[in-house]
Amino acid sequence: MSLDLQERYLTDADGKRIAVVIDIETYQQLLEQLDELYCIKGYEQAVIETEPEITSGDYLTLDQYLASRERNSQ
């Protein structure tokens, strides 16, 4: 998704840029893209953290986990 950034700047008395003003639609798009980036980064981190267990076969499938919970609750 491409953003059409038409930012405007707020400046101080010396003309130094101190803030950026963007329209609300662009702001919402930026938030959505940031959320997507965080999801991707979270997935990448989960892959890194679980790869040793998956490679060694040291894991349970969801069905195995649910079956063990069922057995333990009886």
Secondary structure, DSSP 4 states (H G I P E B T S, - for coil): -------EEEE-TTS-EEEEE--HHHHHHHHHHHHHHHHHHHHHHHHHHHHHHHHHT----HHHHHHHHHHHH-
